């Protein structure tokens, strides 16, 4: 049984995935004869999974968001082919994860990104080795902000809910963690749509490297 389980969001927490999401979305829009979106526009659309991302992009470009079901397969094809062409882990992610693992933490990823895309990003960026499990938005019937997305991973790894915490960057991470009864630590640099100060986090961090110290201060450890 894991001594303490850390559940990590992916986009905006571990990896800056915006550049490749932006590129694939704009290519899908171009194929529909629509103008490109700016990076800042796309950033505000991230967080609720690929289907929601595509629907929001279609609506922002003047199309009907209900067309997302027909555009989604092409977007995923484009994105999965280039998901790490421009995306990179945030500073100190690798060495911090390595340090946490060496201290006895169990670690898992809970993301609304589709399972196959999430696994590809982690594998291509050589981060997969740091995680005991990966739960994409389509692995279980629920996804964030539903707390069951987190609780299913806790059960999968044989962990205790009272010895788990969420590390993320946005509203879905905070809501899911609170509903599950987990402490939540949020990164200020991510893709939150509101001021992270308003999300009721137990800790707000400027850099990923600040995580071990914050966990120690909160007495969240193996």
C-alpha distance (Angstrom), angle and dihedral (degrees) to the residues before:
residue distance angle dihedral
X1 . . .
X2 3.82 . .
X3 3.78 114.5 .
X4 3.80 92.8 -141.0
X5 3.79 128.5 -6.6
X6 3.80 124.1 -146.3
X7 3.81 115.3 -162.3
X8 3.80 113.7 -157.5
X9 3.77 131.7 -161.1
X10 3.82 113.3 -139.4
X11 3.82 113.8 -151.8
X12 3.78 111.0 61.7
X13 3.81 93.3 3.9
X14 3.81 109.3 57.1
X15 3.80 100.6 8.6
X16 3.80 136.0 26.2
X17 3.80 95.4 -131.2
X18 3.79 96.3 164.2
X19 3.85 97.4 100.1
X20 3.81 95.0 58.8
X21 3.80 94.7 38.5
X22 3.80 88.4 51.7
X23 3.79 92.4 48.9
X24 3.81 95.3 48.6
X25 3.79 93.5 45.1
X26 3.78 92.5 51.1
X27 3.79 91.5 49.2
X28 3.81 90.2 51.9
X29 3.80 89.8 49.1
X30 3.81 92.2 46.9
X31 3.80 89.1 55.4
X32 3.81 87.0 56.0
X33 3.80 91.7 50.2
X34 3.79 94.5 -108.0
X35 3.82 129.1 135.3
X36 3.81 120.1 -105.9
X37 3.78 124.9 -95.0
X38 3.79 123.6 -129.1
X39 3.82 122.1 -112.3
X40 3.81 90.4 -111.5
X41 3.81 90.8 53.9
X42 3.80 92.1 50.8
X43 3.80 92.9 45.9
X44 3.80 89.7 60.4
X45 3.82 89.4 55.4
X46 3.81 98.1 54.6
X47 3.79 124.4 101.0
X48 3.79 110.7 56.0
X49 3.79 100.3 71.7
X50 3.79 136.5 -88.2
X51 3.81 97.9 -67.3
X52 3.80 92.4 54.1
X53 3.80 90.7 44.9
X54 3.80 92.3 54.0
X55 3.81 93.2 44.8
X56 3.79 91.4 51.8
X57 3.79 91.8 47.5
X58 3.81 91.5 51.0
X59 3.78 91.9 49.7
X60 3.80 92.2 47.5
X61 3.80 89.3 52.5
X62 3.79 93.1 51.0
X63 3.80 99.5 -99.0
X64 3.78 129.8 118.3
X65 3.80 111.3 -88.3
X66 3.78 88.6 -144.2
X67 3.80 87.2 74.3
X68 3.81 88.6 70.6
X69 3.80 93.0 98.4
X70 3.80 90.6 62.0
X71 3.83 94.6 42.8
X72 3.82 97.8 42.6
X73 3.85 97.5 78.7
X74 3.80 91.4 52.6
X75 3.80 92.2 46.4
X76 3.81 90.9 51.2
X77 3.80 90.6 47.8
X78 3.81 90.5 52.7
X79 3.79 94.2 42.5
X80 3.79 98.0 46.5
X81 3.80 89.9 51.4
X82 3.81 91.5 57.0
X83 3.80 106.3 19.1
X84 3.80 94.1 130.7
X85 3.78 102.0 28.5
X86 3.81 90.9 105.1
X87 3.82 104.3 2.1
X88 3.79 118.0 103.5
X89 3.81 137.4 -179.9
X90 3.77 113.8 -100.4
X91 3.82 115.7 -103.8
X92 3.81 115.7 -67.7
X93 3.80 95.1 5.3
X94 3.81 95.0 125.4
X95 3.79 97.8 44.8
X96 3.81 92.9 42.7
X97 3.81 92.6 50.8
X98 3.78 89.8 48.0
X99 3.80 90.2 51.4
X100 3.80 92.8 48.5
X101 3.78 91.9 49.7
X102 3.78 90.7 49.5
X103 3.81 89.0 54.4
X104 3.79 91.0 56.7
X105 3.78 103.3 -98.5
X106 3.79 118.6 145.6
X107 3.80 112.0 -139.9
X108 3.80 136.3 -160.9
X109 3.78 138.2 169.9
X110 3.82 121.0 -122.8
X111 3.78 109.8 -175.3
X112 3.79 137.7 154.9
X113 3.80 88.9 -138.1
X114 3.84 111.3 108.7
X115 3.80 112.9 -87.6
X116 3.80 96.8 -115.9
X117 3.79 93.4 48.3
X118 3.80 92.2 46.2
X119 3.79 92.5 51.1
X120 3.81 90.8 47.3
X121 3.80 92.6 52.3
X122 3.80 92.7 48.6
X123 3.80 93.2 45.1
X124 3.80 96.6 45.6
X125 3.80 92.2 47.8
X126 3.82 91.1 46.8
X127 3.79 93.8 -118.0
X128 3.82 99.2 115.0
X129 3.80 92.2 88.7
X130 3.80 90.5 66.8
X131 3.82 96.4 62.0
X132 3.79 133.8 75.5
X133 3.81 92.6 -160.6
X134 3.79 141.3 5.6
X135 3.81 121.6 -150.7
X136 3.77 114.5 -171.0
X137 3.77 123.9 -168.7
X138 3.79 92.1 -93.7
X139 3.81 99.7 43.2
X140 3.81 93.6 87.0
X141 3.81 131.6 26.2
X142 3.82 88.8 -106.5
X143 3.77 132.8 55.5
X144 3.79 133.4 -175.4
X145 3.00 132.4 -34.8
X146 3.80 82.7 38.8
X147 3.83 105.0 90.2
X148 3.79 91.0 -143.5
X149 3.79 88.7 75.6
X150 3.80 87.7 65.5
X151 3.78 97.1 35.9
X152 3.80 92.8 53.9
X153 3.80 90.0 57.3
X154 3.79 90.9 48.9
X155 3.80 89.2 53.1
X156 3.80 92.6 43.5
X157 3.80 91.1 57.6
X158 3.79 94.8 41.7
X159 3.78 91.7 -117.5
X160 3.79 128.8 146.7
X161 3.80 118.2 -109.3
X162 3.79 89.8 -139.5
X163 3.80 88.9 59.7
X164 3.78 100.7 51.4
X165 3.80 136.3 89.7
X166 3.80 136.7 -172.2
X167 3.80 123.2 -126.6
X168 3.79 113.5 -166.4
X169 3.77 146.8 121.9
X170 3.79 111.7 -125.1
X171 3.78 150.4 49.3
X172 3.81 95.6 -84.3
X173 3.79 92.0 54.2
X174 3.80 92.5 49.7
X175 3.81 94.1 45.2
X176 3.80 95.1 47.0
X177 3.79 92.7 47.3
X178 3.79 94.2 48.0
X179 3.81 92.1 48.4
X180 3.81 89.9 49.6
X181 3.80 91.6 48.3
X182 3.80 94.5 -115.2
X183 3.79 128.5 139.1
X184 3.80 110.5 -111.8
X185 3.80 129.3 -148.1
X186 3.80 116.9 -168.4
X187 3.79 133.0 -161.0
X188 3.80 114.9 -133.8
X189 3.82 92.8 -150.2
X190 3.82 97.5 64.2
X191 3.78 138.1 92.3
X192 3.81 102.4 -77.6
X193 3.80 113.7 150.3
X194 3.79 92.7 -148.4
X195 3.78 133.5 40.4
X196 3.83 106.6 -70.8
X197 3.80 87.7 -139.3
X198 3.82 88.1 71.7
X199 3.82 96.1 53.9
X200 3.80 98.5 80.8
X201 3.80 97.3 -120.6
X202 3.78 120.9 174.6
X203 3.80 86.8 -135.0
X204 3.80 135.8 9.7
X205 3.80 115.2 -153.8
X206 3.78 130.5 -162.1
X207 3.82 94.6 -162.6
X208 3.78 134.9 25.2
X209 3.80 88.8 -125.0
X210 3.83 88.2 66.3
X211 3.82 90.6 67.5
X212 3.83 101.1 89.2
X213 3.79 91.9 50.7
X214 3.80 92.1 48.0
X215 3.80 91.7 50.3
X216 3.78 89.8 50.9
X217 3.81 92.4 49.9
X218 3.80 90.5 50.3
X219 3.80 90.8 46.1
X220 3.80 91.9 -123.0
X221 3.76 104.4 146.2
X222 3.80 146.2 119.3
